[in-house]
Amino acid sequence: MRFEIMRLDEVDGSTVDSTVVDAASVNRIVQQAAAIGQRLWIRPAEGRTAS
């Protein structure tokens, strides 16, 4: 399964950038974001391709 991960602006919560990754990469990305206090939005990628 693939997921779209969007990095969110710290002030207004708008999407700054996004990427599509496989399930195995989600944990690593979440851990990195947690370490620096970055806000993410993660959702299933329904037909999207990796960027």
mmCIF file as Biopython writes it, N, C-alpha, C and O atoms, coordinates in Angstrom:
data_model
#
loop_
_atom_site.group_PDB
_atom_site.id
_atom_site.type_symbol
_atom_site.label_atom_id
_atom_site.label_alt_id
_atom_site.label_comp_id
_atom_site.label_asym_id
_atom_site.label_entity_id
_atom_site.label_seq_id
_atom_site.pdbx_PDB_ins_code
_atom_site.Cartn_x
_atom_site.Cartn_y
_atom_site.Cartn_z
_atom_site.occupancy
_atom_site.B_iso_or_equiv
_atom_site.auth_seq_id
_atom_site.auth_asym_id
_atom_site.pdbx_PDB_model_num
ATOM 1   N N  . MET A ? 1  ? 0.843  -1.174 0.000  1.0 0.0 1  A 1 
ATOM 2   C CA . MET A ? 1  ? 0.000  0.000  0.000  1.0 0.0 1  A 1 
ATOM 3   C C  . MET A ? 1  ? 0.891  1.241  0.000  1.0 0.0 1  A 1 
ATOM 4   O O  . MET A ? 1  ? 1.979  1.235  0.576  1.0 0.0 1  A 1 
ATOM 5   N N  . ARG A ? 2  ? 0.423  2.290  -0.644 1.0 0.0 2  A 1 
ATOM 6   C CA . ARG A ? 2  ? 1.174  3.542  -0.722 1.0 0.0 2  A 1 
ATOM 7   C C  . ARG A ? 2  ? 0.415  4.640  0.010  1.0 0.0 2  A 1 
ATOM 8   O O  . ARG A ? 2  ? -0.814 4.633  0.073  1.0 0.0 2  A 1 
ATOM 9   N N  . PHE A ? 3  ? 1.169  5.579  0.559  1.0 0.0 3  A 1 
ATOM 10  C CA . PHE A ? 3  ? 0.589  6.668  1.332  1.0 0.0 3  A 1 
ATOM 11  C C  . PHE A ? 3  ? 1.115  7.998  0.835  1.0 0.0 3  A 1 
ATOM 12  O O  . PHE A ? 3  ? 2.275  8.112  0.439  1.0 0.0 3  A 1 
ATOM 13  N N  . GLU A ? 4  ? 0.246  9.010  0.859  1.0 0.0 4  A 1 
ATOM 14  C CA . GLU A ? 4  ? 0.668  10.378 0.573  1.0 0.0 4  A 1 
ATOM 15  C C  . GLU A ? 4  ? 0.953  11.041 1.913  1.0 0.0 4  A 1 
ATOM 16  O O  . GLU A ? 4  ? 0.110  11.038 2.810  1.0 0.0 4  A 1 
ATOM 17  N N  . ILE A ? 5  ? 2.141  11.605 2.040  1.0 0.0 5  A 1 
ATOM 18  C CA . ILE A ? 5  ? 2.539  12.302 3.260  1.0 0.0 5  A 1 
ATOM 19  C C  . ILE A ? 5  ? 2.722  13.767 2.909  1.0 0.0 5  A 1 
ATOM 20  O O  . ILE A ? 5  ? 3.533  14.123 2.054  1.0 0.0 5  A 1 
ATOM 21  N N  . MET A ? 6  ? 1.950  14.610 3.586  1.0 0.0 6  A 1 
ATOM 22  C CA . MET A ? 6  ? 2.027  16.047 3.343  1.0 0.0 6  A 1 
ATOM 23  C C  . MET A ? 6  ? 2.657  16.727 4.549  1.0 0.0 6  A 1 
ATOM 24  O O  . MET A ? 6  ? 2.240  16.507 5.686  1.0 0.0 6  A 1 
ATOM 25  N N  . ARG A ? 7  ? 3.655  17.546 4.295  1.0 0.0 7  A 1 
ATOM 26  C CA . ARG A ? 7  ? 4.278  18.338 5.352  1.0 0.0 7  A 1 
ATOM 27  C C  . ARG A ? 7  ? 3.451  19.608 5.481  1.0 0.0 7  A 1 
ATOM 28  O O  . ARG A ? 7  ? 3.153  20.266 4.484  1.0 0.0 7  A 1 
ATOM 29  N N  . LEU A ? 8  ? 3.078  19.953 6.723  1.0 0.0 8  A 1 
ATOM 30  C CA . LEU A ? 8  ? 2.186  21.082 6.959  1.0 0.0 8  A 1 
ATOM 31  C C  . LEU A ? 8  ? 2.932  22.285 7.509  1.0 0.0 8  A 1 
ATOM 32  O O  . LEU A ? 8  ? 3.887  22.142 8.272  1.0 0.0 8  A 1 
ATOM 33  N N  . ASP A ? 9  ? 2.487  23.473 7.115  1.0 0.0 9  A 1 
ATOM 34  C CA . ASP A ? 9  ? 3.033  24.727 7.614  1.0 0.0 9  A 1 
ATOM 35  C C  . ASP A ? 9  ? 2.763  24.816 9.114  1.0 0.0 9  A 1 
ATOM 36  O O  . ASP A ? 9  ? 1.668  24.486 9.571  1.0 0.0 9  A 1 
ATOM 37  N N  . GLU A ? 10 ? 3.749  25.259 9.873  1.0 0.0 10 A 1 
ATOM 38  C CA . GLU A ? 10 ? 3.609  25.339 11.322 1.0 0.0 10 A 1 
ATOM 39  C C  . GLU A ? 10 ? 2.621  26.410 11.766 1.0 0.0 10 A 1 
ATOM 40  O O  . GLU A ? 10 ? 2.047  26.295 12.849 1.0 0.0 10 A 1 
ATOM 41  N N  . VAL A ? 11 ? 2.407  27.441 10.964 1.0 0.0 11 A 1 
ATOM 42  C CA . VAL A ? 11 ? 1.552  28.555 11.360 1.0 0.0 11 A 1 
ATOM 43  C C  . VAL A ? 11 ? 0.086  28.297 11.016 1.0 0.0 11 A 1 
ATOM 44  O O  . VAL A ? 11 ? -0.775 28.344 11.894 1.0 0.0 11 A 1 
ATOM 45  N N  . ASP A ? 12 ? -0.199 28.026 9.740  1.0 0.0 12 A 1 
ATOM 46  C CA . ASP A ? 12 ? -1.601 27.919 9.338  1.0 0.0 12 A 1 
ATOM 47  C C  . ASP A ? 12 ? -2.047 26.503 8.944  1.0 0.0 12 A 1 
ATOM 48  O O  . ASP A ? 12 ? -3.216 26.302 8.616  1.0 0.0 12 A 1 
ATOM 49  N N  . GLY A ? 13 ? -1.146 25.534 8.972  1.0 0.0 13 A 1 
ATOM 50  C CA . GLY A ? 13 ? -1.512 24.155 8.671  1.0 0.0 13 A 1 
ATOM 51  C C  . GLY A ? 13 ? -1.687 23.837 7.204  1.0 0.0 13 A 1 
ATOM 52  O O  . GLY A ? 13 ? -2.112 22.734 6.860  1.0 0.0 13 A 1 
ATOM 53  N N  . SER A ? 14 ? -1.366 24.787 6.319  1.0 0.0 14 A 1 
ATOM 54  C CA . SER A ? 14 ? -1.482 24.516 4.886  1.0 0.0 14 A 1 
ATOM 55  C C  . SER A ? 14 ? -0.379 23.556 4.438  1.0 0.0 14 A 1 
ATOM 56  O O  . SER A ? 14 ? 0.668  23.456 5.077  1.0 0.0 14 A 1 
ATOM 57  N N  . THR A ? 15 ? -0.629 22.857 3.338  1.0 0.0 15 A 1 
ATOM 58  C CA . THR A ? 15 ? 0.343  21.900 2.820  1.0 0.0 15 A 1 
ATOM 59  C C  . THR A ? 15 ? 1.535  22.632 2.216  1.0 0.0 15 A 1 
ATOM 60  O O  . THR A ? 15 ? 1.372  23.487 1.347  1.0 0.0 15 A 1 
ATOM 61  N N  . VAL A ? 16 ? 2.733  22.292 2.680  1.0 0.0 16 A 1 
ATOM 62  C CA . VAL A ? 16 ? 3.968  22.881 2.168  1.0 0.0 16 A 1 
ATOM 63  C C  . VAL A ? 16 ? 4.486  22.055 0.993  1.0 0.0 16 A 1 
ATOM 64  O O  . VAL A ? 16 ? 4.866  22.604 -0.041 1.0 0.0 16 A 1 
ATOM 65  N N  . ASP A ? 17 ? 4.497  20.733 1.157  1.0 0.0 17 A 1 
ATOM 66  C CA . ASP A ? 17 ? 4.876  19.824 0.080  1.0 0.0 17 A 1 
ATOM 67  C C  . ASP A ? 17 ? 4.325  18.442 0.394  1.0 0.0 17 A 1 
ATOM 68  O O  . ASP A ? 17 ? 3.854  18.187 1.502  1.0 0.0 17 A 1 
ATOM 69  N N  . SER A ? 18 ? 4.387  17.554 -0.592 1.0 0.0 18 A 1 
ATOM 70  C CA . SER A ? 18 ? 3.887  16.200 -0.363 1.0 0.0 18 A 1 
ATOM 71  C C  . SER A ? 18 ? 4.711  15.207 -1.163 1.0 0.0 18 A 1 
ATOM 72  O O  . SER A ? 18 ? 5.373  15.551 -2.142 1.0 0.0 18 A 1 
ATOM 73  N N  . THR A ? 19 ? 4.644  13.968 -0.710 1.0 0.0 19 A 1 
ATOM 74  C CA . THR A ? 19 ? 5.312  12.879 -1.396 1.0 0.0 19 A 1 
ATOM 75  C C  . THR A ? 19 ? 4.486  11.619 -1.206 1.0 0.0 19 A 1 
ATOM 76  O O  . THR A ? 19 ? 3.710  11.519 -0.256 1.0 0.0 19 A 1 
ATOM 77  N N  . VAL A ? 20 ? 4.647  10.666 -2.097 1.0 0.0 20 A 1 
ATOM 78  C CA . VAL A ? 20 ? 3.971  9.375  -1.985 1.0 0.0 20 A 1 
ATOM 79  C C  . VAL A ? 20 ? 5.040  8.319  -1.735 1.0 0.0 20 A 1 
ATOM 80  O O  . VAL A ? 20 ? 6.031  8.229  -2.459 1.0 0.0 20 A 1 
ATOM 81  N N  . VAL A ? 21 ? 4.814  7.518  -0.686 1.0 0.0 21 A 1 
ATOM 82  C CA . VAL A ? 21 ? 5.797  6.506  -0.302 1.0 0.0 21 A 1 
ATOM 83  C C  . VAL A ? 21 ? 5.104  5.178  -0.051 1.0 0.0 21 A 1 
ATOM 84  O O  . VAL A ? 21 ? 3.885  5.116  0.107  1.0 0.0 21 A 1 
ATOM 85  N N  . ASP A ? 22 ? 5.906  4.112  -0.018 1.0 0.0 22 A 1 
ATOM 86  C CA . ASP A ? 22 ? 5.353  2.809  0.321  1.0 0.0 22 A 1 
ATOM 87  C C  . ASP A ? 22 ? 5.212  2.703  1.839  1.0 0.0 22 A 1 
ATOM 88  O O  . ASP A ? 22 ? 5.780  3.499  2.586  1.0 0.0 22 A 1 
ATOM 89  N N  . ALA A ? 23 ? 4.454  1.718  2.272  1.0 0.0 23 A 1 
ATOM 90  C CA . ALA A ? 23 ? 4.147  1.557  3.693  1.0 0.0 23 A 1 
ATOM 91  C C  . ALA A ? 23 ? 5.407  1.403  4.541  1.0 0.0 23 A 1 
ATOM 92  O O  . ALA A ? 23 ? 5.446  1.870  5.679  1.0 0.0 23 A 1 
ATOM 93  N N  . ALA A ? 24 ? 6.424  0.762  4.006  1.0 0.0 24 A 1 
ATOM 94  C CA . ALA A ? 24 ? 7.656  0.542  4.765  1.0 0.0 24 A 1 
ATOM 95  C C  . ALA A ? 24 ? 8.376  1.845  5.103  1.0 0.0 24 A 1 
ATOM 96  O O  . ALA A ? 24 ? 9.126  1.892  6.078  1.0 0.0 24 A 1 
ATOM 97  N N  . SER A ? 25 ? 8.166  2.889  4.330  1.0 0.0 25 A 1 
ATOM 98  C CA . SER A ? 25 ? 8.848  4.165  4.558  1.0 0.0 25 A 1 
ATOM 99  C C  . SER A ? 25 ? 8.114  5.091  5.522  1.0 0.0 25 A 1 
ATOM 100 O O  . SER A ? 25 ? 8.703  6.040  6.038  1.0 0.0 25 A 1 
ATOM 101 N N  . VAL A ? 26 ? 6.844  4.825  5.768  1.0 0.0 26 A 1 
ATOM 102 C CA . VAL A ? 26 ? 6.035  5.730  6.596  1.0 0.0 26 A 1 
ATOM 103 C C  . VAL A ? 26 ? 6.616  5.870  7.997  1.0 0.0 26 A 1 
ATOM 104 O O  . VAL A ? 26 ? 6.759  6.990  8.487  1.0 0.0 26 A 1 
ATOM 105 N N  . ASN A ? 27 ? 6.953  4.773  8.647  1.0 0.0 27 A 1 
ATOM 106 C CA . ASN A ? 27 ? 7.465  4.833  10.014 1.0 0.0 27 A 1 
ATOM 107 C C  . ASN A ? 27 ? 8.724  5.694  10.098 1.0 0.0 27 A 1 
ATOM 108 O O  . ASN A ? 27 ? 8.851  6.513  11.008 1.0 0.0 27 A 1 
ATOM 109 N N  . ARG A ? 28 ? 9.648  5.519  9.168  1.0 0.0 28 A 1 
ATOM 110 C CA . ARG A ? 28 ? 10.886 6.297  9.173  1.0 0.0 28 A 1 
ATOM 111 C C  . ARG A ? 28 ? 10.594 7.791  9.042  1.0 0.0 28 A 1 
ATOM 112 O O  . ARG A ? 28 ? 11.184 8.604  9.753  1.0 0.0 28 A 1 
ATOM 113 N N  . ILE A ? 29 ? 9.697  8.147  8.146  1.0 0.0 29 A 1 
ATOM 114 C CA . ILE A ? 29 ? 9.368  9.553  7.919  1.0 0.0 29 A 1 
ATOM 115 C C  . ILE A ? 29 ? 8.676  10.144 9.148  1.0 0.0 29 A 1 
ATOM 116 O O  . ILE A ? 29 ? 8.954  11.280 9.533  1.0 0.0 29 A 1 
ATOM 117 N N  . VAL A ? 30 ? 7.785  9.381  9.758  1.0 0.0 30 A 1 
ATOM 118 C CA . VAL A ? 30 ? 7.100  9.849  10.967 1.0 0.0 30 A 1 
ATOM 119 C C  . VAL A ? 30 ? 8.102  10.055 12.103 1.0 0.0 30 A 1 
ATOM 120 O O  . VAL A ? 30 ? 8.023  11.045 12.830 1.0 0.0 30 A 1 
ATOM 121 N N  . GLN A ? 31 ? 9.029  9.137  12.253 1.0 0.0 31 A 1 
ATOM 122 C CA . GLN A ? 31 ? 10.042 9.270  13.307 1.0 0.0 31 A 1 
ATOM 123 C C  . GLN A ? 31 ? 10.900 10.518 13.090 1.0 0.0 31 A 1 
ATOM 124 O O  . GLN A ? 31 ? 11.192 11.244 14.040 1.0 0.0 31 A 1 
ATOM 125 N N  . GLN A ? 32 ? 11.301 10.767 11.848 1.0 0.0 32 A 1 
ATOM 126 C CA . GLN A ? 32 ? 12.095 11.959 11.547 1.0 0.0 32 A 1 
ATOM 127 C C  . GLN A ? 32 ? 11.310 13.233 11.836 1.0 0.0 32 A 1 
ATOM 128 O O  . GLN A ? 32 ? 11.853 14.184 12.399 1.0 0.0 32 A 1 
ATOM 129 N N  . ALA A ? 33 ? 10.034 13.255 11.453 1.0 0.0 33 A 1 
ATOM 130 C CA . ALA A ? 33 ? 9.194  14.426 11.695 1.0 0.0 33 A 1 
ATOM 131 C C  . ALA A ? 33 ? 9.000  14.648 13.197 1.0 0.0 33 A 1 
ATOM 132 O O  . ALA A ? 33 ? 9.045  15.785 13.667 1.0 0.0 33 A 1 
ATOM 133 N N  . ALA A ? 34 ? 8.788  13.579 13.939 1.0 0.0 34 A 1 
ATOM 134 C CA . ALA A ? 34 ? 8.595  13.702 15.385 1.0 0.0 34 A 1 
ATOM 135 C C  . ALA A ? 34 ? 9.848  14.256 16.067 1.0 0.0 34 A 1 
ATOM 136 O O  . ALA A ? 34 ? 9.753  15.026 17.023 1.0 0.0 34 A 1 
ATOM 137 N N  . ALA A ? 35 ? 11.002 13.866 15.577 1.0 0.0 35 A 1 
ATOM 138 C CA . ALA A ? 35 ? 12.256 14.314 16.181 1.0 0.0 35 A 1 
ATOM 139 C C  . ALA A ? 35 ? 12.452 15.823 16.062 1.0 0.0 35 A 1 
ATOM 140 O O  . ALA A ? 35 ? 13.114 16.430 16.904 1.0 0.0 35 A 1 
ATOM 141 N N  . ILE A ? 36 ? 11.880 16.436 15.020 1.0 0.0 36 A 1 
ATOM 142 C CA . ILE A ? 36 ? 12.048 17.882 14.835 1.0 0.0 36 A 1 
ATOM 143 C C  . ILE A ? 36 ? 10.745 18.660 15.040 1.0 0.0 36 A 1 
ATOM 144 O O  . ILE A ? 36 ? 10.705 19.872 14.827 1.0 0.0 36 A 1 
ATOM 145 N N  . GLY A ? 37 ? 9.678  17.962 15.455 1.0 0.0 37 A 1 
ATOM 146 C CA . GLY A ? 37 ? 8.410  18.626 15.734 1.0 0.0 37 A 1 
ATOM 147 C C  . GLY A ? 37 ? 7.643  19.053 14.494 1.0 0.0 37 A 1 
ATOM 148 O O  . GLY A ? 37 ? 6.861  20.002 14.539 1.0 0.0 37 A 1 
ATOM 149 N N  . GLN A ? 38 ? 7.862  18.364 13.404 1.0 0.0 38 A 1 
ATOM 150 C CA . GLN A ? 38 ? 7.199  18.705 12.142 1.0 0.0 38 A 1 
ATOM 151 C C  . GLN A ? 38 ? 5.799  18.096 12.097 1.0 0.0 38 A 1 
ATOM 152 O O  . GLN A ? 38 ? 5.586  16.970 12.547 1.0 0.0 38 A 1 
ATOM 153 N N  . ARG A ? 39 ? 4.844  18.856 11.547 1.0 0.0 39 A 1 
ATOM 154 C CA . ARG A ? 39 ? 3.466  18.385 11.421 1.0 0.0 39 A 1 
ATOM 155 C C  . ARG A ? 39 ? 3.282  17.704 10.067 1.0 0.0 39 A 1 
ATOM 156 O O  . ARG A ? 39 ? 3.698  18.225 9.032  1.0 0.0 39 A 1 
ATOM 157 N N  . LEU A ? 40 ? 2.644  16.516 10.094 1.0 0.0 40 A 1 
ATOM 158 C CA . LEU A ? 40 ? 2.385  15.750 8.876  1.0 0.0 40 A 1 
ATOM 159 C C  . LEU A ? 40 ? 0.916  15.397 8.788  1.0 0.0 40 A 1 
ATOM 160 O O  . LEU A ? 40 ? 0.213  15.328 9.796  1.0 0.0 40 A 1 
ATOM 161 N N  . TRP A ? 41 ? 0.464  15.173 7.559  1.0 0.0 41 A 1 
ATOM 162 C CA . TRP A ? 41 ? -0.854 14.611 7.303  1.0 0.0 41 A 1 
ATOM 163 C C  . TRP A ? 41 ? -0.598 13.414 6.399  1.0 0.0 41 A 1 
ATOM 164 O O  . TRP A ? 41 ? 0.030  13.546 5.349  1.0 0.0 41 A 1 
ATOM 165 N N  . ILE A ? 42 ? -1.084 12.252 6.804  1.0 0.0 42 A 1 
ATOM 166 C CA . ILE A ? 42 ? -0.838 11.013 6.060  1.0 0.0 42 A 1 
ATOM 167 C C  . ILE A ? 42 ? -2.182 10.415 5.661  1.0 0.0 42 A 1 
ATOM 168 O O  . ILE A ? 42 ? -3.097 10.299 6.476  1.0 0.0 42 A 1 
ATOM 169 N N  . ARG A ? 43 ? -2.279 10.033 4.374  1.0 0.0 43 A 1 
ATOM 170 C CA . ARG A ? 43 ? -3.512 9.403  3.892  1.0 0.0 43 A 1 
ATOM 171 C C  . ARG A ? 43 ? -3.167 8.380  2.811  1.0 0.0 43 A 1 
ATOM 172 O O  . ARG A ? 43 ? -2.104 8.464  2.196  1.0 0.0 43 A 1 
ATOM 173 N N  . PRO A ? 44 ? -4.058 7.417  2.578  1.0 0.0 44 A 1 
ATOM 174 C CA . PRO A ? 44 ? -3.820 6.449  1.505  1.0 0.0 44 A 1 
ATOM 175 C C  . PRO A ? 44 ? -3.666 7.187  0.170  1.0 0.0 44 A 1 
ATOM 176 O O  . PRO A ? 44 ? -4.331 8.196  -0.066 1.0 0.0 44 A 1 
ATOM 177 N N  . ALA A ? 45 ? -2.800 6.686  -0.688 1.0 0.0 45 A 1 
ATOM 178 C CA . ALA A ? 45 ? -2.441 7.404  -1.914 1.0 0.0 45 A 1 
ATOM 179 C C  . ALA A ? 45 ? -3.303 7.062  -3.121 1.0 0.0 45 A 1 
ATOM 180 O O  . ALA A ? 45 ? -3.043 7.601  -4.197 1.0 0.0 45 A 1 
ATOM 181 N N  . GLU A ? 46 ? -4.276 6.234  -3.017 1.0 0.0 46 A 1 
ATOM 182 C CA . GLU A ? 46 ? -5.213 5.913  -4.090 1.0 0.0 46 A 1 
ATOM 183 C C  . GLU A ? 46 ? -4.775 6.283  -5.509 1.0 0.0 46 A 1 
ATOM 184 O O  . GLU A ? 46 ? -5.200 7.304  -6.048 1.0 0.0 46 A 1 
ATOM 185 N N  . GLY A ? 47 ? -3.940 5.463  -6.097 1.0 0.0 47 A 1 
ATOM 186 C CA . GLY A ? 47 ? -3.561 5.646  -7.497 1.0 0.0 47 A 1 
ATOM 187 C C  . GLY A ? 47 ? -2.494 6.685  -7.753 1.0 0.0 47 A 1 
ATOM 188 O O  . GLY A ? 47 ? -2.134 6.899  -8.911 1.0 0.0 47 A 1 
ATOM 189 N N  . ARG A ? 48 ? -1.974 7.336  -6.742 1.0 0.0 48 A 1 
ATOM 190 C CA . ARG A ? 48 ? -0.912 8.327  -6.957 1.0 0.0 48 A 1 
ATOM 191 C C  . ARG A ? 48 ? 0.424  7.606  -7.081 1.0 0.0 48 A 1 
ATOM 192 O O  . ARG A ? 48 ? 0.582  6.494  -6.577 1.0 0.0 48 A 1 
ATOM 193 N N  . THR A ? 49 ? 1.377  8.231  -7.746 1.0 0.0 49 A 1 
ATOM 194 C CA . THR A ? 49 ? 2.697  7.640  -7.918 1.0 0.0 49 A 1 
ATOM 195 C C  . THR A ? 49 ? 3.727  8.342  -7.046 1.0 0.0 49 A 1 
ATOM 196 O O  . THR A ? 49 ? 3.502  9.469  -6.604 1.0 0.0 49 A 1 
ATOM 197 N N  . ALA A ? 50 ? 4.835  7.698  -6.801 1.0 0.0 50 A 1 
ATOM 198 C CA . ALA A ? 50 ? 5.888  8.282  -5.963 1.0 0.0 50 A 1 
ATOM 199 C C  . ALA A ? 50 ? 6.487  9.496  -6.637 1.0 0.0 50 A 1 
ATOM 200 O O  . ALA A ? 50 ? 6.582  9.564  -7.863 1.0 0.0 50 A 1 
ATOM 201 N N  . SER A ? 51 ? 6.888  10.455 -5.818 1.0 0.0 51 A 1 
ATOM 202 C CA . SER A ? 51 ? 7.549  11.653 -6.351 1.0 0.0 51 A 1 
ATOM 203 C C  . SER A ? 51 ? 8.890  11.859 -5.702 1.0 0.0 51 A 1 
ATOM 204 O O  . SER A ? 51 ? 9.591  12.818 -6.024 1.0 0.0 51 A 1 
#
